[in-house]
Each structure stands twice: as structure tokens, then as C-alpha cells.
Amino acid sequence: MSVPLSIEWRIITEGQEKRINAKENIFQITFPGYKMFPIDAPIDIMRHEDSDQIGTAIVNKITFSNNQTICIYQLVSLYSVN
């Protein structure tokens, strides 16, 4: 039995991210399905698929469970607060 897995080069939040450490700018977001992100490398963050980049993040941890991906990342730069 195969398991679908997509490899992503940016985080698209759709406003669903949760701040888990304000001092270190650490966030968590859960995606449906299994998604792989580069770890310990800067990647783009976007609010929506067709929006501009809002910042840069470094993914610290990815967890796969129950057909979901839990991604924990650190926001390293923010271009817009909107």
C-alpha cells in the first residue's frame, strides 16, 4: 500500500498557524496529508497560495500522524504583518 507524500518548498499558512513560543517566534501548523519540508534551511512563508511571501522560516521538526503533518518552525524574518 502506498502513502501519498508531497515535498513542499514553502509554507502556506491560510492563517492556521499557532504561536507556541513568543520569545523565539516558534509556530506550529497542521496540514492534512503527509508533507515533507526542508529542515534547518530557510523557506518562504505565504498566507495563501496566490499571495506574496510574508516572511522566511526554518523548519525545526516535522511529525507524521493519522494522515496529518505537524510542522514546527521558527519565523526568522517577517516582511509584512498583514
Secondary structure as UniProt FT lines:
FT   STRAND          5..7
FT   STRAND          10..12
FT   TURN            14..15
FT   STRAND          18..21
FT   TURN            22..25
FT   STRAND          26..32
FT   STRAND          34..36
FT   STRAND          42..46
FT   TURN            49..50
FT   STRAND          53..65
FT   TURN            66..67
FT   STRAND          68..78
//
